[in-house]
Amino acid sequence: MEKLDISDTSVNVGELERTQSLITGTLFLLSGINSIGRHPVAASLKTLIGGYLIYRSVTGHCHLNQMMERNSAKD
């Protein structure tokens, strides 16, 4: 199994996916923040997922795409 190179930050997420990730990530993040007192574990997961989706949107790089050798930026 090949080791994941986390220093590779090349763009591998297309514009539409980046927009969708930003919207979805923001919704997850806000939902997590709003429910932190009632459901701390679920809220933490939502916040982490939302943060990663926002990161993916801003940088245009997805480590999961990299692991699967997928590049939707070329589509």
Backbone as CSV, one residue per row, in Angstrom:
resi,resn,N_x,N_y,N_z,CA_x,CA_y,CA_z,C_x,C_y,C_z
1,MET,0.841,-1.174,0.000,0.000,0.000,0.000,0.888,1.241,0.000
2,GLU,0.557,2.186,-0.858,1.343,3.396,-1.008,1.011,4.381,0.110
3,LYS,2.028,5.052,0.629,1.846,6.016,1.705,1.296,7.329,1.140
4,LEU,0.330,7.923,1.842,-0.288,9.179,1.425,0.677,10.329,1.655
5,ASP,0.922,11.117,0.622,1.794,12.282,0.735,0.940,13.496,1.091
6,ILE,0.913,13.849,2.374,0.060,14.961,2.804,0.639,16.318,2.426
7,SER,1.888,16.353,1.947,2.465,17.622,1.528,1.999,18.004,0.117
8,ASP,1.391,17.067,-0.599,0.864,17.342,-1.932,-0.441,18.122,-1.784
9,THR,-0.425,19.367,-2.224,-1.620,20.205,-2.109,-2.133,20.653,-3.479
10,SER,-1.873,19.850,-4.500,-2.344,20.203,-5.833,-3.873,20.197,-5.876
11,VAL,-4.423,21.011,-6.731,-5.878,21.110,-6.861,-6.402,19.848,-7.528
12,ASN,-7.325,19.160,-6.847,-7.937,17.956,-7.412,-9.451,17.939,-7.186
13,VAL,-10.024,19.129,-6.913,-11.468,19.265,-6.713,-11.970,20.329,-7.684
14,GLY,-12.974,19.982,-8.475,-13.520,20.908,-9.458,-14.308,22.047,-8.826
15,GLU,-14.593,23.061,-9.623,-15.279,24.259,-9.128,-16.658,23.958,-8.536
16,LEU,-17.449,23.125,-9.206,-18.779,22.799,-8.696,-18.679,22.085,-7.351
17,GLU,-17.773,21.121,-7.247,-17.580,20.409,-5.983,-17.088,21.335,-4.883
18,ARG,-16.256,22.297,-5.232,-15.753,23.245,-4.243,-16.897,24.100,-3.706
19,THR,-17.772,24.529,-4.583,-18.926,25.326,-4.152,-19.846,24.499,-3.270
20,GLN,-20.110,23.273,-3.685,-20.962,22.392,-2.886,-20.331,22.100,-1.526
21,SER,-19.030,21.916,-1.494,-18.339,21.655,-0.229,-18.420,22.857,0.704
22,LEU,-18.314,24.055,0.143,-18.392,25.261,0.968,-19.776,25.402,1.597
23,ILE,-20.813,25.208,0.797,-22.182,25.328,1.313,-22.469,24.250,2.353
24,THR,-22.166,23.011,2.009,-22.421,21.886,2.926,-21.571,22.006,4.187
25,GLY,-20.312,22.365,4.030,-19.417,22.518,5.168,-19.891,23.600,6.123
26,THR,-20.353,24.713,5.573,-20.873,25.792,6.418,-22.096,25.334,7.189
27,LEU,-23.004,24.610,6.520,-24.200,24.107,7.207,-23.846,23.127,8.319
28,PHE,-22.907,22.215,8.050,-22.462,21.266,9.073,-21.822,21.998,10.250
29,LEU,-20.963,22.950,9.947,-20.268,23.684,10.991,-21.250,24.442,11.884
30,LEU,-22.180,25.157,11.273,-23.173,25.908,12.050,-24.073,24.982,12.853
31,SER,-24.468,23.877,12.273,-25.293,22.900,12.980,-24.546,22.331,14.184
32,GLY,-23.280,22.030,13.995,-22.474,21.509,15.091,-22.320,22.507,16.218
33,ILE,-22.064,23.760,15.861,-21.910,24.801,16.874,-23.213,25.003,17.643
34,ASN,-24.334,24.990,16.934,-25.631,25.213,17.582,-26.050,24.076,18.502
35,SER,-25.562,22.872,18.268,-26.003,21.737,19.079,-24.939,21.215,20.043
36,ILE,-23.886,21.984,20.264,-22.780,21.504,21.099,-23.215,21.225,22.534
37,GLY,-24.138,21.978,23.070,-24.588,21.772,24.448,-25.502,20.574,24.612
38,ARG,-26.297,20.301,23.604,-27.277,19.207,23.684,-26.688,17.855,23.302
39,HIS,-25.884,17.833,22.267,-25.326,16.574,21.741,-23.842,16.782,21.435
40,PRO,-23.006,16.778,22.463,-21.598,17.141,22.248,-20.834,16.239,21.274
41,VAL,-21.095,14.939,21.284,-20.352,14.043,20.391,-20.774,14.279,18.946
42,ALA,-22.069,14.279,18.700,-22.569,14.519,17.340,-22.167,15.904,16.860
43,ALA,-22.221,16.888,17.747,-21.851,18.251,17.379,-20.373,18.331,17.011
44,SER,-19.544,17.619,17.745,-18.107,17.613,17.439,-17.842,17.001,16.070
45,LEU,-18.529,15.910,15.777,-18.366,15.276,14.463,-18.827,16.201,13.343
46,LYS,-19.979,16.846,13.538,-20.477,17.788,12.524,-19.487,18.926,12.308
47,THR,-18.927,19.423,13.398,-17.971,20.522,13.302,-16.704,20.095,12.558
48,LEU,-16.201,18.904,12.860,-15.014,18.392,12.161,-15.285,18.184,10.676
49,ILE,-16.415,17.581,10.367,-16.771,17.347,8.963,-16.939,18.675,8.238
50,GLY,-17.645,19.601,8.866,-17.837,20.923,8.266,-16.523,21.634,8.023
51,GLY,-15.633,21.557,8.999,-14.318,22.190,8.848,-13.523,21.589,7.710
52,TYR,-13.572,20.256,7.581,-12.835,19.612,6.490,-13.427,20.001,5.129
53,LEU,-14.751,20.052,5.045,-15.374,20.427,3.771,-15.028,21.870,3.385
54,ILE,-14.960,22.754,4.369,-14.568,24.137,4.090,-13.100,24.185,3.657
55,TYR,-12.243,23.429,4.337,-10.827,23.334,3.945,-10.713,22.855,2.495
56,ARG,-11.482,21.819,2.171,-11.481,21.225,0.826,-11.911,22.263,-0.210
57,SER,-12.896,23.067,0.143,-13.396,24.090,-0.762,-12.374,25.202,-0.979
58,VAL,-11.783,25.667,0.095,-10.844,26.792,0.010,-9.559,26.402,-0.716
59,THR,-9.015,25.232,-0.385,-7.742,24.820,-0.989,-7.905,24.140,-2.346
60,GLY,-9.074,23.547,-2.583,-9.264,22.799,-3.824,-8.594,21.441,-3.799
61,HIS,-8.134,21.024,-2.621,-7.453,19.737,-2.490,-8.207,18.834,-1.530
62,CYS,-8.402,17.590,-1.935,-9.077,16.600,-1.104,-8.156,15.390,-0.956
63,HIS,-7.828,15.058,0.283,-6.940,13.919,0.520,-7.612,12.597,0.139
64,LEU,-8.926,12.517,0.261,-9.632,11.295,-0.161,-9.544,11.124,-1.679
65,ASN,-9.729,12.225,-2.418,-9.544,12.157,-3.871,-8.130,11.709,-4.206
66,GLN,-7.164,12.239,-3.472,-5.763,11.883,-3.703,-5.538,10.393,-3.475
67,MET,-6.099,9.852,-2.389,-5.937,8.424,-2.104,-6.552,7.558,-3.194
68,MET,-7.675,8.010,-3.767,-8.354,7.239,-4.814,-7.850,7.594,-6.208
69,GLU,-6.835,8.472,-6.257,-6.284,8.948,-7.533,-7.366,9.541,-8.416
70,ARG,-8.264,10.299,-7.799,-9.376,10.942,-8.490,-9.090,12.430,-8.596
71,ASN,-9.363,13.016,-9.751,-9.157,14.441,-9.948,-10.362,15.015,-10.675
72,SER,-11.292,15.583,-9.921,-12.490,16.151,-10.543,-12.247,17.560,-11.066
73,ALA,-11.071,18.121,-10.814,-10.737,19.443,-11.350,-10.551,19.381,-12.855
74,LYS,-10.265,18.204,-13.374,-10.041,18.030,-14.814,-11.345,17.831,-15.573
75,ASP,-12.434,17.539,-14.851,-13.721,17.267,-15.522,-14.333,18.509,-16.114
